[in-house]
Amino acid sequence: MRNQTNLKLIQEQEEKVTKQFLDLQILYLLRAGPKTLYSMRGVLLQMFGVQRSFGTIHPHLTRLEKLGLIEGFTISSGQSHFPKRIYRLTRKGRASLDREISLLSKMVLKMAKNGR
């Protein structure tokens, strides 16, 4: 019983941390190439193991676009009557992603070193 409680707490903590890093995760996904909101949702689940709703992801995309870190463009989707919105990483976004990864790496290394 105690192991199940500990496991649940660990899972809840992992989900909380990954939600806090959603902007970084989005930038990371877009580094591999342009994606739709729909495809990002699937890759986020696959890669990070946490389900995100469209309503959770969309505001992050809007904010990242306003900051100039990503750009969105609309294309007609052929068979569908609804256009698709595709997002891609900008140069500014790639530079920001590289900085964030570097800072996080340094922080984790310091934490690991000080934790011994």
C-alpha positions in Angstrom: 0.0 0.0 0.0 2.8 2.4 0.9 4.6 1.7 -2.4 1.4 2.6 -4.3 1.1 5.8 -2.4 4.8 6.6 -3.1 4.4 5.8 -6.7 1.3 8.0 -7.0 3.2 10.9 -5.4 6.1 10.4 -7.8 3.8 10.4 -10.8 2.0 13.5 -9.6 5.4 15.3 -9.1 6.6 14.3 -12.6 3.4 15.6 -14.1 3.7 18.9 -12.2 7.3 19.4 -13.3 6.5 18.5 -16.9 3.6 21.0 -17.0 6.0 23.7 -15.8 8.3 23.0 -18.7 5.6 22.9 -21.4 7.1 25.9 -23.3 10.5 24.2 -23.4 8.9 21.0 -24.5 7.1 22.7 -27.3 10.3 24.4 -28.5 12.1 21.1 -28.3 9.5 19.3 -30.4 9.5 22.1 -33.1 13.3 21.8 -33.4 12.6 18.5 -35.3 10.4 20.4 -37.7 7.0 22.1 -38.1 4.0 20.5 -36.4 0.3 21.1 -35.9 -1.3 21.4 -32.5 -2.8 18.0 -33.0 0.5 16.3 -33.8 2.3 18.1 -30.9 -0.3 16.8 -28.5 0.5 13.2 -29.6 4.3 13.7 -29.5 4.1 15.3 -26.1 2.3 12.2 -24.8 4.7 9.9 -26.5 7.9 11.6 -25.6 7.1 13.0 -22.1 4.4 10.6 -21.0 1.9 13.3 -19.9 -1.5 13.9 -21.6 -2.1 17.6 -22.5 -5.4 19.0 -23.7 -5.6 21.3 -26.7 -6.8 23.9 -24.3 -3.6 23.6 -22.3 -1.2 23.7 -25.3 -2.9 26.4 -27.3 -2.2 29.3 -24.9 1.4 28.3 -24.8 1.6 28.4 -28.6 0.0 31.8 -28.7 2.4 33.2 -26.1 5.5 31.7 -27.8 4.3 33.1 -31.1 3.9 36.6 -29.6 7.4 36.3 -28.2 8.7 35.5 -31.7 10.0 32.1 -30.6 7.7 30.2 -33.0 5.7 31.2 -36.0 2.4 29.8 -37.1 1.0 29.7 -40.6 -2.2 28.4 -42.0 -2.6 26.0 -44.9 -5.6 24.6 -46.5 -5.9 20.9 -45.6 -7.2 19.5 -48.9 -10.1 17.2 -48.0 -11.1 19.0 -44.9 -13.0 22.3 -45.0 -10.9 23.6 -42.1 -7.5 25.0 -42.6 -4.5 23.6 -40.6 -2.4 25.8 -38.4 1.3 24.7 -38.5 3.9 26.0 -36.1 7.7 26.1 -36.6 10.6 27.2 -34.6 12.2 30.6 -35.4 15.9 31.4 -35.1 15.1 33.3 -32.0 13.3 30.3 -30.7 16.2 27.9 -31.5 18.6 30.3 -29.6 16.2 30.4 -26.7 15.9 26.6 -26.6 19.7 26.2 -26.7 20.1 28.7 -23.8 17.4 27.0 -21.7 18.9 23.5 -22.2 22.3 24.8 -21.3 21.1 26.5 -18.2 19.0 23.5 -17.1 22.0 21.2 -17.7 24.3 23.4 -15.5 21.6 23.6 -12.8 21.1 19.8 -12.7 24.9 19.2 -12.6 25.2 21.6 -9.7 22.3 20.0 -7.9 23.8 16.5 -8.4 27.2 17.7 -7.3 25.9 19.4 -4.1 23.6 16.5 -3.3 26.4 14.0 -2.7 
